[in-house]
């Protein structure tokens, strides 16, 4: 099993083999999970705050954007 030494600042290099297994790249975040006396390192996968809206407007596909805006704005006042 790969190992690493902690620096005086508490920094640890994640061995290349582990980085490749977890598909870790510079800038990725990792989580440390404690289970009894074991610490697990996991890649943090954040979902986009917009992910829940993906496909929300699918029913409007193919419609003219100007017509959609007119519908949203409603009838103009005389």
Secondary structure by P-SEA (a helix, b strand, c coil): cbbbbbcccccccccaaaaaaacccccbbbbbbbcccbbbbbbbbbccccccccccccccccccaaaaaaaaaccccc
